[in-house]
Amino acid sequence: MPDAARTPCRTPAEGRDGVTNIPTWKFDLLRQTILDELATGECRWSDLTDKIRARLSAADLERIGKLGWHVVTVKLEMEVRGDIRRTTTGSPQILTLN
């Protein structure tokens, strides 16, 4: 059985050039859910995982596994791609669509 497609996820942090590969279906699902959430307005980073959890079905949550880790990974790649941006430089981190 061939391996499932994977999406490389990078980080916007300078000096960190590692790549984490996650299953593409997880990336696509979480990316779209983050975009849907941010379409309603800006969001504090500390609230994002809970808001994403509320938008996903129990079956999807079970299939994803560690939701917080995956949300961080997808969010960072979305920043690199320019899909979303941080509107603050300190704490709290506020996210918005780009």
N, C-alpha and C positions, 0 to 999 in steps of 0.2 A: 504494500500500500504506500503510495507516494506521500511525502510530507505535505502538510497543508501550507498554503501560501503564507508568507510572513512579511511584515512591514517593518523596515528599519526605523527606529525612533532615536532621534538625537536630542541633545540638550543645548540651549542657547548660552549656557555658562562658558565664559572664556576659560581656556585651559583644560576643558573637559571635552575630549574628542571621541569618547566611547559611543558605541551604538548598541542599542538593545533591540532585538528582533522579537516582535510579538505576532501571534496569528492575525492575519489580515482581517478576519471577520470581527475579532475583538476591537482592533483599531478602528475599523469602519463604524461599528456600532457605537463605540464611545465617542468618537469624533463627532458623529451626527448628533448624539445626545447632548454633548457639550455645546455644539452650535445652536441647537434648539433652546437650550437653557439660556445662553447668552443673547439669543434673539429677543428675550423678554426684558433684557437690561443687564447692566453690569452685575458682577457677582464677586463676593469676597472669596478668596481662595479657600479659606477655612470652612466655607459652607458648600463648596462645589461638590465634594464626594457625596454628601447627604442629599443634595438636590439631584444628583445623577441617580443615586440609589432609588429615590422616589419615582423616577421616570422609567425605570427598567422593570421588566417582569421578574417574578421569582425564578422562572426557568433561566432567563438570561443571567441573572445574578449568580445562580449556582454554576452555570457554565463558565462564567468569567473567572471565578476564583477570587483572589485577593483584589477587591475592587479599588481600594485606595491606591495600591501600587500601580495598577493599570491606569487609573485616572491621572496620576502624576506623569507616567510615561507618555501617555497620549497628549496631555496638556503641553508638555515640554516640546514635543514634536510639532504641535500646532503653533507654538510660538516661533519655532525655527522656520516653519513654512509661511508665517505671516497671516495665519487664519485668525489668531487672537493676539492680544497684547496686554501687558500689564500697564495700568494707568497710574500706578504709584511706584515709587522707588523703594519705599520702606515697608513698614508693617502698619496696617494690614495690606496685604497684596490684593489689589482689585483687578479683575479681569474683564475684558470687553472684546467684542468683535472688532476686527481691524478694518 
